[in-house]
Every structure is written in structure tokens, then in C-alpha cells.
Amino acid sequence: LEEAVVAAGSPTVMASILPSLRGVNALMPRCRSVRMFGSAALHLAWIACGRLTGYFEPDLNAWDTAAGAVILAEAGGRLSALDGR
């Protein structure tokens, strides 16, 4: 993780803000950078082209990730839930 550039989502649901901040807090000392751009599809596309190492965000809907998931899959990437499924 030392050289990883990871994106974090900015949840709109109040109940998801704390889990997101816990994730940022856990990653920041372990990776090169944590960034927030505000678009799940953009984050996934940037992973697909190598600009980002990973991305996480609690409480996403299918329409938030659909386009980026296709781009990521076509590039050979893997999309999973926060629990690894």
C-alpha cells in the first residue's frame, strides 16, 4: 500500500459518513495519497487506466458504478463490495 493512490467517496447519506472517514483515517498513514473526486464512475475509470490504485465508498447504488464497472472489467480490473464479495 505504500505507493498506492486511493480514492475515497464522499457519501451523501449521513449514516455512511463515519464509515467513510474511518476508511480514510485507516488508509492515510499507509498509502501515498487518498483523494476524493466525487464520481464513482470516474474513480473506477481512473483505476482502469492506472491513475488510481483503488477506490472505496459505502452506500453506492448500481447507477453510481455501472459505467465505471464496465470500463474496469474491460481493463481486467476487479470490483468488489467493501467486505470483499
DRENBA-204820 format. One record per residue: residue in three letters; x, y, z of N, C-alpha, C, CB in turn. Coordinates in steps of 0.05 Angstrom, whole numbers. Last residue first. Glycine has a CB too. Layout:
% DRENBA-204820
res:n_xx:n_yy:n_zz:ca_xx:ca_yy:ca_zz:c_xx:c_yy:c_zz:cb_xx:cb_yy:cb_zz
ala:X:Y:Z:X:Y:Z:X:Y:Z:X:Y:Z
...
***
This chain:
% DRENBA-204820
res:n_xx:n_yy:n_zz:ca_xx:ca_yy:ca_zz:c_xx:c_yy:c_zz:cb_xx:cb_yy:cb_zz
arg:-335:-186:-24:-352:-202:-42:-353:-190:-69:-380:-206:-31
gly:-308:-151:10:-293:-169:-8:-309:-186:-27:-276:-186:9
asp:-336:-114:37:-330:-138:52:-315:-159:34:-355:-151:63
leu:-346:-75:-2:-327:-69:19:-319:-94:36:-338:-48:38
ala:-349:-113:-64:-361:-98:-42:-340:-93:-20:-386:-114:-30
ser:-308:-103:-123:-319:-119:-101:-333:-101:-81:-297:-136:-87
leu:-280:-111:-186:-297:-95:-169:-309:-113:-148:-320:-81:-186
arg:-219:-113:-221:-239:-128:-205:-254:-109:-187:-226:-151:-188
gly:-194:-105:-289:-196:-100:-260:-218:-115:-247:-200:-70:-256
gly:-191:-109:-343:-181:-131:-328:-181:-127:-298:-153:-137:-336
ala:-216:-71:-373:-187:-67:-369:-174:-90:-353:-182:-40:-355
glu:-268:-88:-368:-255:-90:-395:-225:-86:-393:-267:-69:-414
ala:-276:-73:-314:-276:-101:-322:-263:-105:-349:-305:-112:-324
leu:-275:-16:-319:-256:-30:-302:-254:-60:-310:-264:-28:-273
ile:-320:-8:-352:-293:1:-361:-272:-14:-345:-290:32:-357
val:-360:-28:-319:-356:-40:-345:-327:-33:-355:-377:-30:-365
ala:-355:6:-275:-351:-23:-271:-346:-36:-298:-375:-35:-257
gly:-370:56:-296:-342:51:-287:-336:22:-284:-337:66:-261
ala:-425:46:-305:-407:53:-327:-378:47:-319:-410:82:-335
ala:-443:32:-250:-448:16:-274:-428:22:-296:-476:21:-284
thr:-442:62:-203:-418:47:-211:-420:33:-238:-412:27:-190
asp:-490:87:-195:-466:101:-188:-441:88:-200:-463:104:-158
trp:-529:49:-205:-525:70:-225:-501:87:-219:-550:88:-226
ala:-527:19:-158:-518:7:-183:-512:29:-204:-538:-13:-194
asn:-502:60:-103:-524:47:-118:-512:37:-145:-547:66:-123
leu:-463:56:-43:-467:63:-71:-490:48:-83:-441:57:-87
asp:-446:53:13:-473:61:4:-475:71:-25:-482:83:22
pro:-377:72:18:-400:58:27:-426:69:15:-402:59:58
glu:-323:67:-25:-344:85:-16:-367:68:-6:-353:104:-39
phe:-257:65:-52:-278:54:-35:-298:76:-28:-265:43:-9
tyr:-206:45:-97:-228:64:-91:-247:50:-71:-243:74:-117
gly:-138:43:-122:-162:32:-111:-182:54:-104:-156:15:-87
thr:-100:68:-153:-95:41:-145:-121:28:-135:-74:39:-123
leu:-105:110:-211:-111:104:-183:-106:75:-178:-140:112:-175
arg:-88:108:-263:-84:133:-248:-88:130:-218:-102:155:-259
gly:-99:63:-294:-75:63:-277:-70:89:-262:-53:58:-294
cys:-147:56:-319:-125:66:-335:-99:70:-319:-132:92:-348
ala:-179:36:-278:-176:20:-302:-152:30:-319:-201:22:-319
ile:-179:78:-243:-166:53:-235:-160:37:-260:-184:36:-215
trp:-210:113:-273:-182:120:-267:-166:96:-256:-180:144:-247
ala:-259:87:-272:-245:91:-298:-216:97:-293:-259:113:-314
leu:-270:93:-217:-266:66:-229:-252:68:-256:-293:52:-232
his:-275:149:-213:-256:135:-197:-250:107:-209:-266:131:-168
leu:-319:158:-249:-292:169:-254:-271:154:-239:-292:199:-248
ala:-360:131:-221:-352:123:-248:-325:133:-255:-373:133:-268
ala:-362:161:-173:-354:133:-172:-345:124:-200:-378:116:-162
ser:-340:225:-161:-354:209:-181:-344:180:-180:-351:221:-209
gly:-308:256:-126:-337:259:-126:-353:243:-147:-343:287:-130
phe:-255:254:-113:-263:269:-137:-293:272:-141:-251:256:-161
met:-206:250:-65:-236:249:-69:-243:267:-93:-251:259:-43
arg:-150:209:-44:-162:231:-59:-193:228:-61:-150:234:-87
val:-94:195:-9:-122:189:-11:-135:214:-23:-135:182:18
ser:-27:169:-21:-47:191:-21:-75:180:-21:-42:209:-46
arg:6:126:-5:18:151:-15:-2:174:-13:27:147:-43
cys:-15:94:57:-12:96:28:-1:123:20:-39:91:14
arg:-18:95:112:-7:71:100:-3:74:69:-26:48:105
pro:-45:138:134:-17:134:142:-3:111:127:-16:128:172
met:-95:133:104:-77:155:101:-49:150:110:-88:179:115
leu:-128:89:119:-111:87:96:-89:109:95:-128:89:71
ala:-157:103:165:-141:78:166:-121:78:143:-159:54:164
asn:-183:150:148:-165:151:171:-146:126:172:-181:153:197
val:-215:128:108:-195:148:102:-174:149:124:-207:176:97
gly:-248:95:141:-232:84:119:-209:103:111:-249:78:95
arg:-273:134:173:-257:113:185:-238:100:165:-274:91:199
leu:-302:161:133:-280:175:147:-262:155:162:-291:195:167
ser:-339:121:121:-321:131:100:-297:145:113:-336:151:82
pro:-367:115:170:-352:92:158:-332:102:137:-370:71:146
leu:-389:169:173:-370:159:192:-354:135:182:-384:151:218
ile:-425:171:128:-402:189:130:-381:179:150:-412:217:140
ser:-469:140:127:-445:129:114:-421:147:117:-451:126:84
ala:-511:167:150:-501:143:164:-476:132:152:-523:122:163
met:-521:208:112:-509:214:138:-497:190:152:-529:227:156
val:-507:201:45:-524:191:67:-509:194:93:-531:161:62
thr:-468:215:11:-489:234:15:-508:226:38:-505:239:-11
pro:-397:204:15:-425:195:16:-444:218:22:-427:174:38
ser:-348:207:-25:-359:227:-6:-389:221:-4:-354:256:-16
gly:-297:157:-32:-322:170:-39:-330:190:-18:-344:150:-44
ala:-228:158:-46:-250:153:-27:-274:169:-36:-241:161:2
ala:-174:128:-80:-196:148:-79:-217:139:-59:-208:151:-108
val:-104:121:-71:-131:110:-67:-151:133:-68:-132:95:-41
val:-45:101:-92:-61:126:-93:-90:116:-93:-54:144:-118
ala:8:65:-61:-19:66:-71:-31:94:-71:-37:47:-55
glu:57:55:-39:57:72:-63:28:76:-75:75:60:-84
glu:42:23:6:59:46:9:59:66:-15:87:37:13
leu:16:-24:0:0:0:0:17:25:0:-18:0:24
***
